[in-house]
Amino acid sequence: MATKLISSSELKTYLDFSGTGSDSLLDELIEHASSQIEVYCDRLFSAETGRVEYPIGGFNALHLKLYPITTITSIYEDAQRAFGSGTLVAAAEYYSSGDAGNKGLVIRKANWRRELYPDTTSRWINGRDVLKVTYDAGYTVASGITAVPDDLKKACIRQVSYLYDRHRGLGTTSASGGDGSASFIGGYDLLAEVTAVLQKYRRVLP
């Protein structure tokens, strides 16, 4: 299911109009802008349970794609990529609570299995697909709308409003509504006022 950071009713309130003739168009614009915001922020917003991810190690923190983190179910660390029971990392060896979890970070504690990896101190082992994380995270979804913070919601509304006002000139081909269509042919830039809000929601990378 496509991510929607706002509802069509919220957008209609902002645009100050009612009626249902343009609902297909508005929904397509909302999905498009929500997707562009996720791409810009390099992360996901909508809640998932049991998500499996293979983050890159080599630092003291793992930078997960979906957050805020609710629960870490398991982390396996295996240079051979077999992820057997002997490679399960004890929950006492890391944390993802508080500000770390709100930023998608899983922090490796300093006191861990140095006898296995003596040169890595408090870092996760480095490599591609050598770490396997299963976790629950993201903002709750109700009636298809992801419950993101208000400033992010308002930024999305401003972006969609911009697209709605200019959709005929941006090059569109499908998803008909009463006022036109909304499958974009070319790219477009997020508004500067929108990207200013998005800065604090971008994924933190080493």
Residue pairs with C-beta under 8 A, 6 or more apart in sequence:
1 46
1 144
2 31
2 34
2 35
3 31
3 34
3 35
3 38
3 44
3 45
3 46
3 146
4 27
4 30
4 31
4 34
4 144
4 145
4 146
5 30
5 33
5 34
5 37
5 45
5 145
5 146
5 148
5 152
5 153
5 156
6 30
6 34
6 145
6 153
6 156
6 157
6 160
7 30
7 143
7 145
8 23
8 26
8 27
8 30
10 153
10 157
11 26
11 30
11 157
11 160
11 161
11 164
12 18
12 26
14 157
14 161
15 161
15 164
19 178
21 177
21 178
21 179
22 177
22 178
22 179
23 177
24 175
24 176
24 177
25 164
25 167
25 175
25 176
25 177
25 178
25 179
25 180
25 181
25 182
26 160
26 164
26 177
27 175
28 174
28 175
28 177
28 181
28 182
28 183
29 160
29 163
29 164
29 167
29 182
30 156
30 160
32 163
32 182
32 184
33 156
33 159
33 160
33 163
34 146
34 156
36 159
36 190
37 152
37 155
37 156
37 159
37 190
37 194
37 198
38 44
38 45
40 190
40 195
40 198
40 202
41 198
41 201
41 202
41 203
42 65
42 202
42 203
42 205
43 65
43 66
43 67
43 104
43 201
43 202
43 203
44 65
44 66
44 138
45 66
45 138
45 139
45 146
45 148
46 138
46 139
46 141
46 146
47 70
47 136
47 137
47 138
47 139
47 140
47 141
47 146
48 66
48 136
48 137
48 138
49 136
50 73
50 134
50 136
51 66
51 134
51 135
51 136
51 137
52 132
52 133
52 134
53 64
53 65
53 66
53 132
53 133
53 135
54 128
54 129
54 131
54 132
54 133
55 62
55 63
55 64
55 131
55 133
56 63
56 126
56 127
56 128
56 131
57 77
57 123
57 124
57 125
57 126
57 127
57 130
57 131
58 123
58 124
58 125
58 126
58 127
58 206
59 123
59 124
59 206
60 107
60 108
60 122
60 123
60 124
61 100
61 105
61 106
61 107
61 108
61 124
61 206
62 75
62 105
62 106
62 108
62 124
62 131
62 133
63 104
63 105
63 203
63 204
63 205
63 206
64 104
64 105
64 106
64 133
64 135
64 137
65 104
65 203
66 104
66 135
66 137
66 138
67 101
67 102
67 103
67 104
67 137
67 138
68 101
68 102
68 104
68 137
68 138
68 139
69 96
69 100
69 101
69 102
69 104
69 106
69 135
69 136
69 137
70 101
70 135
70 136
70 137
70 138
71 135
71 136
72 91
72 94
72 96
72 106
72 133
72 134
72 135
73 134
73 135
73 136
74 88
74 89
74 132
74 133
74 134
75 88
75 89
75 94
75 106
75 131
75 132
75 133
75 134
76 83
76 87
76 88
76 89
76 131
76 132
77 87
77 89
77 124
77 125
77 130
77 131
78 84
78 87
78 130
78 132
79 125
79 127
79 130
81 129
81 130
83 132
92 109
93 108
93 109
93 111
93 112
93 113
94 106
94 107
94 108
94 109
95 106
95 107
95 109
96 105
96 106
96 107
96 135
100 106
100 107
103 204
104 137
104 203
104 204
105 204
106 133
108 122
108 123
108 124
109 122
110 121
110 122
112 122
114 121
117 125
120 126
124 131
125 131
138 146
139 146
139 147
139 148
140 146
140 147
141 147
148 156
151 197
152 197
152 198
152 201
154 197
155 193
155 194
155 197
155 198
156 194
158 191
158 193
158 194
159 190
159 191
159 194
162 191
163 170
163 182
163 188
164 179
167 179
167 180
167 181
167 182
168 180
170 184
170 186
170 188
171 184
171 185
171 186
172 180
172 181
172 182
172 183
172 184
172 185
173 181
173 183
173 185
174 181
174 182
174 183
175 181
175 182
175 183
190 198
